């Protein structure tokens, strides 16, 4: 094998993996946050869950990418561990489509796929079609890379040393280890199975040896999910354990069967003389049979994974430090995988919900503190305000870094809306803090409000909390609640004007001190601003 052949092998592998990445990115850009809705609707049923996992994996040609997506969904709380079991099983079936396409010599059409995909990207202006073009072009590039790898390995047929090495894989342990290690290195079972098919097509390895390498490849592909689960929740790690258990159990079963029964000869008889098809059929048989065997025990697999990695007290409960619970900043653009838009949007939405609850609590307690005329609540409100500021800073930073890589127009618009929502919630928190700080002056100067002023303050508190409650319940395109919030905001404006007029009358009648008048006037300004920011949040939330 010459240096040129080695370069061709590496170049082919690079094209194969790049094509896979293009397909993954194209699907992410086309589907984006829709992926979440699809999975929510279909994963409640085990059979539909398996079908979804198979279809997604067949489209992006990578069970690793699908599993990484599932790990992310489980980590963010978008998917339960039980739902993840069915997706993982389906992903193992879907990944076999690559080998079947190679066996059918779809590679001959690879240049046509690549041209068609590029044509969609270059000649059609609609962005959605660009995403579809990326998927089609990626498929073409993937098979062009496969053809390059196959051609580069042809000279190995004349290498006695290499042929001798291949015969050693007839030992089940060596074959499984070889498949595991090679697949773990390149992090793609589809690519490693394709290379195995190329070796078999060149007569360098027979099916009796290739089956053990093939079984090892199924275990080796789990390394990607293992790496993705580092630093994630316990449930996300359990998802990886389930993926690993599925392939290890399948490998044990099929290794024993191949050693005791004529399974290899049976598979060879289906497509005699076609080594690539034989490997593809064995790969498909392995994953379909393993899925059928384990499908009734999916709940048991989840329970076993929980026993292997039991619950423990979360870090969030061990200390009172401020932290994000639902979003984890992506370290590099390379982490942009299928499902990340859905994960990012879900995470930001959940963090904003936390922020909104804290903000609402501060609004309520600040007005209550003024009514009580004491600063006893001030320290607690101040701590919560610091947390609100922290969340605003971290959420805004995450969105700023994320939006640069967001290729789906709808999801990009939603992130922009979330950015504005975070800022408005932070401003509501500031005005609540202002109101609560007035209690210091109330205490220091023994200021008290008139009965009428206190009744007005109670009404301010009630209408603010009513508006905040409507925010908590809002859904995208919720025009009805937005109309309600708009009406409440107008009432706040009207109340502000009325209360200012009432204050002027009390001043003329000598019913309030100078200090009380100043504080009350400032409070009315904060009250009105709170209404403005609540409306701003509602308008962003109600966007379709």
C-alpha positions as semicolon CSV with decimal commas, in nm:
position;residue;x (nm);y (nm);z (nm)
1;X;0,000;0,000;0,000
2;X;0,165;0,323;-0,118
3;X;0,169;0,664;0,046
4;X;-0,081;0,780;-0,216
5;X;-0,318;0,501;-0,117
6;X;-0,286;0,598;0,250
7;X;-0,363;0,961;0,167
8;X;-0,660;0,846;-0,040
9;X;-0,786;0,635;0,252
10;X;-0,759;0,927;0,495
11;X;-0,917;1,166;0,246
12;X;-1,203;0,926;0,184
13;X;-1,260;0,888;0,558
14;X;-1,258;1,268;0,594
15;X;-1,518;1,305;0,317
16;X;-1,731;1,028;0,471
17;X;-1,734;1,194;0,814
18;X;-1,782;1,542;0,667
19;X;-2,076;1,421;0,461
20;X;-2,229;1,276;0,776
21;X;-2,178;1,608;0,956
22;X;-2,339;1,797;0,666
23;X;-2,646;1,576;0,683
24;X;-2,667;1,620;1,059
25;X;-2,635;1,999;1,035
26;X;-2,887;2,014;0,750
27;X;-3,144;1,821;0,951
28;X;-3,082;2,041;1,255
29;X;-3,123;2,359;1,050
30;X;-3,438;2,229;0,879
31;X;-3,603;2,083;1,188
32;X;-3,459;2,289;1,473
33;X;-3,701;2,316;1,764
34;X;-3,959;2,106;1,573
35;X;-3,751;1,805;1,680
36;X;-3,876;1,853;2,035
37;X;-4,242;1,852;1,931
38;X;-4,194;1,545;1,709
39;X;-4,030;1,347;1,988
40;X;-4,287;1,455;2,248
41;X;-4,571;1,325;2,031
42;X;-4,415;0,997;1,924
43;X;-4,197;0,864;2,206
44;X;-4,484;0,788;2,441
45;X;-4,537;0,464;2,247
46;X;-4,242;0,223;2,240
47;X;-4,299;0,116;1,879
48;X;-4,331;0,473;1,755
49;X;-4,025;0,564;1,960
50;X;-3,820;0,292;1,791
51;X;-3,949;0,408;1,451
52;X;-3,854;0,771;1,523
53;X;-3,503;0,671;1,629
54;X;-3,461;0,459;1,316
55;X;-3,586;0,730;1,079
56;X;-3,375;1,011;1,229
57;X;-3,065;0,792;1,221
58;X;-3,135;0,679;0,865
59;X;-3,156;1,045;0,757
60;X;-2,832;1,157;0,921
61;X;-2,654;0,820;0,878
62;X;-2,520;0,824;1,232
63;X;-2,647;0,643;1,540
64;X;-2,382;0,830;1,741
65;X;-2,538;1,167;1,648
66;X;-2,884;1,042;1,741
67;X;-2,764;0,905;2,073
68;X;-2,580;1,228;2,155
69;X;-2,903;1,415;2,080
70;X;-3,097;1,184;2,314
71;X;-2,837;1,229;2,589
72;X;-2,882;1,605;2,552
73;X;-3,261;1,579;2,563
74;X;-3,254;1,363;2,876
75;X;-3,000;1,595;3,040
76;X;-3,221;1,899;2,974
77;X;-3,532;1,723;3,106
78;X;-3,706;1,724;2,767
79;X;-3,720;1,345;2,755
80;X;-3,753;1,076;3,019
81;X;-3,509;0,790;3,054
82;X;-3,784;0,550;2,949
83;X;-3,848;0,740;2,624
84;X;-3,475;0,743;2,553
85;X;-3,465;0,361;2,557
86;X;-3,691;0,336;2,251
87;X;-3,504;0,606;2,055
88;X;-3,172;0,431;2,120
89;X;-3,310;0,097;2,002
90;X;-3,439;0,261;1,687
91;X;-3,107;0,437;1,628
92;X;-2,929;0,102;1,623
93;X;-3,164;-0,015;1,349
94;X;-3,142;0,309;1,151
95;X;-2,762;0,303;1,141
96;X;-2,770;-0,018;0,933
97;X;-2,910;0,173;0,633
98;X;-2,560;0,295;0,543
99;X;-2,428;-0,057;0,498
100;X;-2,733;-0,156;0,294
101;X;-2,688;0,142;0,062
102;X;-2,322;0,054;0,016
103;X;-2,419;-0,306;-0,066
104;X;-2,670;-0,178;-0,323
105;X;-2,389;0,023;-0,485
106;X;-2,567;0,352;-0,433
107;X;-2,217;0,501;-0,442
108;X;-2,241;0,500;-0,821
109;X;-2,504;0,772;-0,786
110;X;-2,301;0,966;-0,529
111;X;-2,184;1,240;-0,773
112;X;-2,546;1,292;-0,878
113;X;-2,656;1,331;-0,515
114;X;-2,372;1,575;-0,449
115;X;-2,462;1,779;-0,761
116;X;-2,833;1,782;-0,676
117;X;-2,763;1,899;-0,322
118;X;-2,526;2,174;-0,431
119;X;-2,777;2,283;-0,698
120;X;-3,043;2,326;-0,430
121;X;-2,802;2,538;-0,226
122;X;-2,672;2,753;-0,513
123;X;-2,968;2,801;-0,745
124;X;-3,266;2,821;-0,506
125;X;-3,292;3,129;-0,288
126;X;-3,530;2,990;-0,025
127;X;-3,330;2,910;0,289
128;X;-3,536;2,600;0,372
129;X;-3,430;2,437;0,047
130;X;-3,066;2,511;0,133
131;X;-3,105;2,289;0,438
132;X;-3,251;2,007;0,230
133;X;-2,971;2,057;-0,021
134;X;-2,720;2,021;0,259
135;X;-2,869;1,683;0,353
136;X;-2,865;1,556;-0,009
137;X;-2,515;1,690;-0,080
138;X;-2,390;1,537;0,244
139;X;-2,522;1,197;0,134
140;X;-2,337;1,229;-0,196
141;X;-2,012;1,335;-0,031
142;X;-2,045;1,050;0,219
143;X;-2,056;0,789;-0,059
144;X;-1,783;0,958;-0,262
145;X;-1,565;0,922;0,046
146;X;-1,670;0,557;0,076
147;X;-1,566;0,492;-0,285
148;X;-1,228;0,658;-0,221
149;X;-1,168;0,437;0,083
150;X;-1,263;0,123;-0,111
151;X;-1,030;0,206;-0,399
152;X;-0,739;0,292;-0,170
153;X;-0,757;-0,049;0,002
154;X;-0,750;-0,257;-0,316
155;X;-0,367;-0,294;-0,309
156;X;-0,396;-0,467;0,030
157;X;-0,519;-0,779;-0,152
158;X;-0,157;-0,848;-0,244
159;X;-0,021;-0,796;0,107
160;X;0,036;-1,131;0,280
161;X;0,100;-0,958;0,614
162;X;-0,234;-0,777;0,602
163;X;-0,422;-1,091;0,495
164;X;-0,257;-1,280;0,782
165;X;-0,371;-1,007;1,022
166;X;-0,729;-1,032;0,896
167;X;-0,738;-1,408;0,957
168;X;-0,659;-1,350;1,326
169;X;-0,997;-1,179;1,362
170;X;-1,161;-1,521;1,339
171;X;-1,082;-1,526;1,712
172;X;-1,397;-1,370;1,865
173;X;-1,212;-1,178;2,136
174;X;-0,956;-1,026;1,896
175;X;-1,221;-0,945;1,638
176;X;-1,451;-0,773;1,888
177;X;-1,161;-0,576;2,038
178;X;-1,041;-0,466;1,694
179;X;-1,389;-0,346;1,598
180;X;-1,436;-0,165;1,929
181;X;-1,102;0,016;1,920
182;X;-1,120;0,125;1,555
183;X;-1,479;0,251;1,586
184;X;-1,401;0,431;1,911
185;X;-1,113;0,611;1,739
186;X;-1,310;0,738;1,438
187;X;-1,635;0,767;1,641
188;X;-1,856;0,636;1,360
189;X;-1,986;0,282;1,330
190;X;-2,123;0,365;0,984
191;X;-1,774;0,455;0,861
192;X;-1,609;0,155;1,027
193;X;-1,872;-0,083;0,888
194;X;-1,821;0,072;0,545
195;X;-1,446;0,009;0,569
196;X;-1,514;-0,349;0,677
197;X;-1,736;-0,389;0,371
198;X;-1,457;-0,254;0,152
199;X;-1,212;-0,505;0,299
200;X;-1,461;-0,787;0,243
201;X;-1,529;-0,674;-0,117
202;X;-1,157;-0,695;-0,185
203;X;-1,142;-1,050;-0,050
204;X;-0,929;-0,943;0,246
205;X;-1,162;-1,074;0,516
206;X;-1,434;-1,337;0,516
207;X;-1,769;-1,313;0,688
208;X;-1,661;-1,573;0,947
209;X;-1,402;-1,323;1,076
210;X;-1,586;-1,002;0,987
211;X;-1,885;-1,083;1,210
212;X;-1,682;-1,045;1,529
213;X;-1,530;-0,717;1,411
214;X;-1,883;-0,606;1,325
215;X;-2,011;-0,689;1,675
216;X;-1,722;-0,495;1,827
217;X;-1,804;-0,196;1,608
218;X;-2,150;-0,181;1,760
219;X;-1,992;-0,149;2,106
220;X;-1,727;0,099;1,990
221;X;-1,985;0,344;1,859
222;X;-2,097;0,403;2,220
223;X;-1,779;0,603;2,291
224;X;-1,931;0,916;2,134
225;X;-2,229;0,907;2,369
226;X;-2,000;0,834;2,664
227;X;-1,796;1,146;2,587
228;X;-2,114;1,351;2,539
229;X;-2,245;1,244;2,880
230;X;-1,944;1,381;3,070
231;X;-2,063;1,658;3,299
232;X;-2,433;1,584;3,244
233;X;-2,709;1,474;3,480
234;X;-2,741;1,124;3,626
235;X;-3,025;1,042;3,387
236;X;-2,818;1,149;3,087
237;X;-2,536;0,918;3,201
238;X;-2,790;0,637;3,243
239;X;-2,894;0,690;2,881
240;X;-2,537;0,615;2,778
241;X;-2,534;0,305;2,999
242;X;-2,852;0,179;2,826
243;X;-2,692;0,233;2,484
244;X;-2,384;0,039;2,597
245;X;-2,590;-0,242;2,754
246;X;-2,795;-0,283;2,437
247;X;-2,487;-0,343;2,222
248;X;-2,300;-0,554;2,477
249;X;-2,602;-0,784;2,526
250;X;-2,647;-0,811;2,149
251;X;-2,278;-0,889;2,102
252;X;-2,280;-1,164;2,366
253;X;-2,591;-1,325;2,218
254;X;-2,472;-1,316;1,857
255;X;-2,117;-1,425;1,941
256;X;-2,251;-1,735;2,116
257;X;-2,491;-1,804;1,827
258;X;-2,217;-1,765;1,564
259;X;-1,989;-2,000;1,758
260;X;-2,255;-2,269;1,809
261;X;-2,493;-2,239;1,513
262;X;-2,437;-2,202;1,135
263;X;-2,562;-1,839;1,134
264;X;-2,271;-1,718;0,920
265;X;-2,340;-1,979;0,653
266;X;-2,710;-1,889;0,659
267;X;-2,642;-1,518;0,604
268;X;-2,393;-1,601;0,326
269;X;-2,658;-1,808;0,151
270;X;-2,887;-1,504;0,118
271;X;-2,643;-1,319;-0,110
272;X;-2,371;-1,564;-0,227
273;X;-2,069;-1,394;-0,378
274;X;-2,163;-1,048;-0,249
275;X;-1,946;-0,987;0,059
276;X;-2,067;-0,630;0,110
277;X;-2,431;-0,739;0,119
278;X;-2,346;-1,021;0,360
279;X;-2,193;-0,780;0,611
280;X;-2,481;-0,534;0,566
281;X;-2,735;-0,813;0,623
282;X;-2,555;-0,938;0,934
283;X;-2,540;-0,582;1,068
284;X;-2,912;-0,534;1,008
285;X;-2,996;-0,875;1,154
286;X;-2,788;-0,801;1,465
287;X;-2,968;-0,476;1,544
288;X;-3,322;-0,582;1,451
289;X;-3,306;-0,909;1,646
290;X;-3,143;-0,741;1,948
291;X;-3,415;-0,475;1,944
292;X;-3,692;-0,735;1,922
293;X;-3,538;-0,933;2,208
294;X;-3,492;-0,630;2,435
295;X;-3,805;-0,434;2,342
296;X;-4,019;-0,605;2,609
297;X;-3,748;-0,533;2,866
298;X;-3,701;-0,161;2,794
299;X;-3,838;-0,064;3,136
300;X;-3,605;-0,318;3,294
301;X;-3,304;-0,170;3,112
302;X;-3,393;0,174;3,247
303;X;-3,430;0,030;3,599
304;X;-3,098;-0,155;3,570
305;X;-2,924;0,162;3,453
306;X;-3,066;0,340;3,758
307;X;-2,928;0,068;3,985
308;X;-2,587;0,088;3,820
309;X;-2,589;0,467;3,862
310;X;-2,816;0,532;4,165
311;X;-2,963;0,863;4,273
312;X;-2,757;1,096;4,486
313;X;-2,815;1,432;4,641
314;X;-2,776;1,688;4,366
315;X;-2,504;1,947;4,382
316;X;-2,773;2,214;4,367
317;X;-2,904;2,092;4,704
318;X;-2,562;2,077;4,866
319;X;-2,503;2,451;4,864
320;X;-2,681;2,777;4,799
321;X;-2,466;2,899;4,513
322;X;-2,628;3,065;4,215
323;X;-2,626;2,843;3,909
324;X;-2,797;2,766;3,582
325;X;-3,006;2,451;3,604
326;X;-3,122;2,400;3,246
327;X;-2,863;2,538;3,007
328;X;-2,498;2,453;2,958
329;X;-2,294;2,683;2,733
330;X;-2,157;2,503;2,429
331;X;-1,780;2,512;2,433
332;X;-1,728;2,507;2,058
333;X;-1,924;2,522;1,737
334;X;-1,821;2,160;1,679
335;X;-2,074;2,060;1,946
336;X;-2,352;2,175;1,713
337;X;-2,538;1,848;1,665
338;X;-2,890;1,738;1,583
339;X;-3,133;1,853;1,850
340;X;-2,918;2,131;1,997
341;X;-3,169;2,399;1,890
342;X;-3,445;2,221;2,077
343;X;-3,222;2,169;2,380
344;X;-3,106;2,533;2,381
345;X;-3,457;2,677;2,345
346;X;-3,599;2,444;2,608
347;X;-3,317;2,526;2,849
348;X;-3,349;2,903;2,804
349;X;-3,727;2,882;2,838
350;X;-3,693;2,692;3,168
351;X;-3,432;2,935;3,302
352;X;-3,657;3,229;3,210
353;X;-3,944;3,059;3,393
354;X;-3,724;3,042;3,705
355;X;-3,630;3,404;3,658
356;X;-3,994;3,509;3,614
357;X;-4,099;3,327;3,932
358;X;-3,822;3,500;4,131
359;X;-3,917;3,835;3,981
360;X;-4,284;3,788;4,061
361;X;-4,199;3,687;4,417
362;X;-3,992;4,003;4,461
363;X;-4,272;4,222;4,325
364;X;-4,518;4,067;4,569
365;X;-4,287;4,089;4,872
366;X;-4,173;4,443;4,794
367;X;-4,524;4,582;4,799
368;X;-4,595;4,374;5,111
369;X;-4,285;4,516;5,280
370;X;-4,407;4,871;5,215
371;X;-4,750;4,785;5,356
372;X;-4,582;4,641;5,668
373;X;-4,363;4,951;5,694
374;X;-4,056;4,745;5,786
375;X;-3,732;4,647;5,611
376;X;-3,747;4,290;5,748
377;X;-3,799;4,150;5,398
378;X;-3,525;4,361;5,238
379;X;-3,235;4,117;5,277
380;X;-3,429;3,828;5,127
381;X;-3,553;4,042;4,836
382;X;-3,201;4,169;4,777
383;X;-3,057;3,816;4,759
384;X;-3,326;3,717;4,511
385;X;-3,255;4,031;4,307
386;X;-2,886;3,934;4,287
387;X;-2,991;3,591;4,160
388;X;-3,216;3,756;3,900
389;X;-2,923;3,971;3,784
390;X;-2,704;3,661;3,765
391;X;-2,960;3,473;3,556
392;X;-3,002;3,768;3,321
393;X;-2,626;3,789;3,269
394;X;-2,581;3,415;3,211
395;X;-2,889;3,373;2,990
396;X;-2,795;3,675;2,779
397;X;-2,438;3,548;2,744
398;X;-2,559;3,202;2,641
399;X;-2,798;3,344;2,381
400;X;-2,530;3,574;2,240
401;X;-2,294;3,281;2,190
402;X;-2,564;3,046;2,063
403;X;-2,739;3,271;1,814
404;X;-2,425;3,303;1,599
405;X;-2,454;2,932;1,511
406;X;-2,833;2,915;1,480
407;X;-2,927;2,844;1,118
408;X;-3,301;2,796;1,163
409;X;-3,475;3,134;1,111
410;X;-3,767;3,060;1,346
411;X;-3,542;2,941;1,627
412;X;-3,312;3,241;1,579
413;X;-3,613;3,473;1,615
414;X;-3,722;3,287;1,928
415;X;-3,375;3,325;2,083
416;X;-3,385;3,698;2,007
417;X;-3,722;3,718;2,181
418;X;-3,584;3,532;2,484
419;X;-3,294;3,779;2,498
420;X;-3,542;4,069;2,524
421;X;-3,756;3,884;2,777
422;X;-3,456;3,831;3,004
423;X;-3,373;4,201;2,996
424;X;-3,731;4,303;3,074
425;X;-3,758;4,058;3,364
426;X;-3,437;4,198;3,505
427;X;-3,581;4,551;3,483
428;X;-3,899;4,440;3,664
429;X;-3,672;4,301;3,936
430;X;-3,492;4,636;3,959
431;X;-3,817;4,827;4,012
432;X;-3,930;4,573;4,273
433;X;-3,598;4,627;4,449
434;X;-3,651;5,003;4,440
435;X;-3,991;4,962;4,606
436;X;-3,851;4,737;4,877
437;X;-3,565;4,979;4,951
438;X;-3,817;5,251;5,032
439;X;-3,884;5,061;5,354
440;X;-3,549;5,184;5,491
441;X;-3,676;5,541;5,475
442;X;-4,008;5,434;5,622
443;X;-3,829;5,290;5,923
444;X;-3,559;5,554;5,963
445;X;-3,798;5,849;5,947
446;X;-4,103;5,676;6,095
447;X;-4,304;5,754;5,781
448;X;-4,652;5,611;5,749
449;X;-4,903;5,621;5,465
450;X;-5,266;5,720;5,493
451;X;-5,540;5,462;5,486
452;X;-5,630;5,557;5,127
453;X;-5,265;5,532;5,015
454;X;-5,235;5,189;5,174
455;X;-5,547;5,071;4,994
456;X;-5,398;5,195;4,666
457;X;-5,071;5,012;4,737
458;X;-5,266;4,690;4,797
459;X;-5,440;4,740;4,462
460;X;-5,101;4,796;4,292
461;X;-4,976;4,470;4,435
462;X;-5,286;4,278;4,326
463;X;-5,288;4,397;3,966
464;X;-4,911;4,343;3,927
465;X;-4,944;3,987;4,053
466;X;-5,244;3,925;3,829
467;X;-5,038;4,037;3,529
468;X;-4,740;3,823;3,637
469;X;-4,967;3,519;3,674
470;X;-5,084;3,567;3,317
471;X;-4,720;3,574;3,205
472;X;-4,654;3,241;3,378
473;X;-4,940;3,082;3,182
474;X;-4,859;3,223;2,839
475;X;-4,778;3,001;2,542
476;X;-4,644;3,097;2,195
477;X;-4,903;3,282;1,985
478;X;-5,126;3,316;2,294
479;X;-5,317;3,619;2,166
480;X;-5,593;3,587;2,425
481;X;-5,362;3,625;2,724
482;X;-5,165;3,900;2,550
483;X;-5,492;4,090;2,511
484;X;-5,554;4,040;2,883
485;X;-5,205;4,164;2,974
486;X;-5,245;4,466;2,746
487;X;-5,570;4,551;2,923
488;X;-5,402;4,517;3,263
489;X;-5,113;4,737;3,152
490;X;-5,361;5,004;3,045
491;X;-5,532;4,975;3,383
492;X;-5,192;5,023;3,551
493;X;-5,140;5,342;3,349
494;X;-5,490;5,462;3,438
495;X;-5,441;5,374;3,804
496;X;-5,110;5,560;3,808
497;X;-5,278;5,873;3,677
498;X;-5,568;5,842;3,924
499;X;-5,339;5,774;4,219
500;X;-5,122;6,074;4,136
501;X;-5,433;6,290;4,132
502;X;-5,544;6,141;4,464
503;X;-5,201;6,216;4,605
504;X;-5,227;6,582;4,498
505;X;-5,562;6,607;4,675
506;X;-5,416;6,457;4,994
507;X;-5,129;6,701;4,977
508;X;-5,368;6,996;4,948
509;X;-5,564;6,861;5,244
510;X;-5,245;6,810;5,448
511;X;-5,304;6,437;5,488
512;X;-4,947;6,325;5,399
513;X;-4,600;6,439;5,493
514;X;-4,342;6,562;5,245
515;X;-4,133;6,247;5,280
516;X;-4,436;6,022;5,232
517;X;-4,537;6,214;4,920
518;X;-4,190;6,176;4,765
519;X;-4,172;5,802;4,838
520;X;-4,526;5,746;4,712
521;X;-4,454;5,936;4,390
522;X;-4,141;5,725;4,332
523;X;-4,339;5,410;4,399
524;X;-4,599;5,508;4,140
525;X;-4,321;5,550;3,883
526;X;-4,188;5,202;3,962
527;X;-4,543;5,063;3,949
528;X;-4,600;5,208;3,603
529;X;-4,262;5,082;3,476
530;X;-4,337;4,731;3,603
531;X;-4,654;4,733;3,393
532;X;-4,461;4,847;3,085
533;X;-4,203;4,569;3,118
534;X;-4,468;4,304;3,184
535;X;-4,636;4,405;2,857
536;X;-4,300;4,387;2,675
537;X;-4,249;4,032;2,803
538;X;-4,602;3,934;2,705
539;X;-4,556;4,065;2,351
540;X;-4,238;3,862;2,306
541;X;-4,392;3,548;2,456
542;X;-4,699;3,575;2,234
543;X;-4,494;3,584;1,915
544;X;-4,571;3,274;1,699
